[in-house]
């Protein structure tokens, strides 16, 4: 089979199941592929290039390992896929403000609100450095569309994401707002409307970014007239723009600090 950086992991596994063990030996991040449930969620959406980014290795390493078990490698200069390019000329080491997202995540708190607050207070010419254990791809996608430059570095199991305003025209009003779709009355109304037509999924025990990946996978398989009922830890702010693009609404009902129910339905 001829493969390249944009080949889906699911296609590779379908061709040769030995690819699961081969990829899993590269580092601990890929061992999730050994779990059949996670593999079903991830493999159909993730390309070799995406997997390399998640695992913190080069695409060439993944392709080389797959070549060793019989795959033919196609060299491609341009995949045609949107790539968010680092703009390293906008960064200097003397003006960095650190924000460690790990404490909030460990408490089950979405750091979205804190990060946006830090960015709103970020002066032109300064850089926000987000410290985390994974690359915040949804956040990067949102902010690059708003005119922010970024770069990502990895060291000793940590991921450092640098964000900076490119110019003064990048006003705070253009930043994504924290959208709270917590509406118990509307939630109860939707439960009645979709009674017997709710497809259910629980993402509370999944590591980020698997909750968002799982939900997007579920709505792709959602039959007409049905809605998705999600057990989540919180209102997933990064997911809202993805749902909007696909024509879906989200309404939540907070149960407690670590448990929120969501109903996702077609507009």
N, C-alpha and C positions, 0 to 999 in steps of 0.2 A: 504494500500500500504506500502511495506517495503522500507524504505529509509535509506541512510547513507550520509556521508560527500561529496561523489562524485556524488550524485543524482543531475541532472540538475533542476534548478528552473522551467523551462518550463514543465517538467514532473510532478512536484508537482502541479502547477497551473492547468494543464490539468486534473489531478485527482480530485482536489478540489479548485474551484475558491476562496473560503473563505481564502485560504492561502495568497492571495494578501494583504488583510486587516490585517491578523495575522502578517505577516512579516513587513508590513509598520508601525505597532505600536511600533516596537522595537526601532528605532530611525529615524531621518530625512533622512539619506542616503537611506533608503529603500522606501521612499515615491515615488521615481521615478517609481516604479513598478505599480503605479496607472495610469501612463500615458501609454495608449495603444501602442503608437509608440515606446517609450523607452523600454517598456516591451517586445515587439517583438524582438528588437535588443539585449537586454541583456539576457533575460531569457533562450534562446536556447544555449547560450555559457557559462553561469555562473553556477557553481556548488554551493552547500550549503557552502562548504569550501571557495570558491572564494567570495561569498556574505558576509560571516562573516568577511573576511579580508577587503573588501571594506567598510563595516559598522563599523569596529573597535570593533567587539564583538567576543566572543568565538563561535566556531562551536556548542558547547554543548547548548548554549542559543538558537540558531536557531532551533536545533533539538528538544529541550524541548518544544518550542512554537508550533512547528508543531505536536508534540506528543499530545498536548492538544486538537487538532481538529481532532484526529483520525488516524494519521500516526503512523506506527510501526517503531521503530528505530533499525537498524542493527548495532551492534558494530563491527568495523573493526580496526584491528591493523595496517594493511598496505594496502593502497588503490592501490598501484602500480603506482601512479601518481608521476611525478617528483616534488620534493619539494626542494626549495632553503633554505637550513638550515642556521640559524644564527651561526656565529663562534665568540662568544662573547669573547673568550680568547685572541683575537687579538687586543682588544680595551682597551685604558686607557683614563681617563678623562682629563689628563694633556696635551694632544697633539692634541686637537680638533680645526679644522679650520671651521668656520661657513660659509655657503653659503645659503642665503635666496632666493629661487626661486620665491617667490610670486610677487615681483615688476615687473619682466619681464613678468610673466604670465598675470598680470593685464593690461599690455601694449600690450598684444597680441603677445609677443615675445616668441619663443620656447627657453627655457633655456638650451637645449642640448649642444650648442656650449660653453656656459659659464661653464657648469659642466665639460665637457671634458677638457677644458683649466685648470680648477682648479685641476683636477686629474693628468694632465700631470706635473703640478708643485708641486704635493704632494710628500714630501720626505718620504722615508721608515720610518715606525714607527709613522707616523702621520695619523690622521683620518679626512676625510671630512664629515661634518655634513650638510646635505641638509634639509632645513626647507621648508615645503610645507603643503598643506591641503589634500593631498592624497598620497598614496604609489606609487612611480614610478616603477611599476612592469616591464615594458619593459626595462628600464635602468638597473635594478637589474639583470634581466636575462642576458643581454649582458655582464655586468661587471663580474658576477660570472663565466661566461664561459672564461673570460680573467684572472681568478685567483684572483679576489678581494674578500675579506670577507665583510660581511654586517650584520647589525642588524637594526631593525625598532622599534621605540617607538612612542606611541601616548599619547598626553596630551592636555587637554583644546581645542580640535578641531584641533590641529596641529599634523602633522606627521613628525617625525625626522628620517631621513635615514642616517645611518653611513656607510661610505665606507673607506676601507683601503687596501693598498698593503700588500700582505702576505710576499713577499720576493723580493729581488733585481732582480731576474730573470724576474719579471713581468715588462717588458720594455714598454716605452711609445708607441713604434711602434705597439704594439698589441692592443692599444686602438682603438675603432671605430672612424673613421674619419667622419667629417660632410660632407655628400654627397649632393651636390647641383645638382639637375636634372632640372635646369631652362634653357630650350632650346626652345625659341619661334619658330625657324625655323622648328625644328623637330615636335614641337607641331602642327603647321599648317599643316605639311605633314600628321600627324596621323589623324587630323580632316578630311582630304580628304579621307584617306584610310578607315576610319570607318564611313563615312557619312551615316546616316540612321541606324547605328548599335551601337550608343552610349547609354548606360544606364546611367541616370543622378541621382546624389544625392548631397544634400547640407548639409554639416556638420558644417558650420560656427557658428551656434548658439548653438551647443551642448557643454556641459561641458566635460573636459577631465576626463576619457579616452574614452568617447563615440565616438569621431570622428574615432579613430582607430578601435574600436569595430564595428562601423557601416560599415566602408569600408571593413573590413574583411568579414562581413556578406554578403555584396553586391556581392563581388567577388565569394563567395561560390555559389551564385545563378546566376552567369553570364553564359549565354548560349554561346556555341561554336561560334567563329567568331565575338563576340561582345566585346566591351571595355567599361570601366567604366569612365564616365566623372564626376569629383568631384569638387564642389565649396568648397574651404578650405581657412583658414586664412593664411596658410604658407605651405612650403614644410615639410611634417611630417617625420622628421628624424628617429624616433623610428619605423615607419611603414616599412621603406625600407628593413630591414633585414627579416621582416615577409613576405613581398612580394617576396623577393628573394627565400626564402625557398619554396614558393608555385609556383615558376616558372613564376612570373609576373615582368614586367618592369613598371616604373613610369617616366613620363615626365611632367614637369610643365611649366606654363607660368605665371609670376607674373604680376598682374594687378595693384595693389597698395600695400601699407604697410599692409593692413588687408584682402587682397583678392588675392588668387592664384588659377588658374584653373589647374587641373591635369587630365591626361589621363593614366589609368592603363590598360595594355593589356598583353595577354599571350605571352611569348617569342616565 
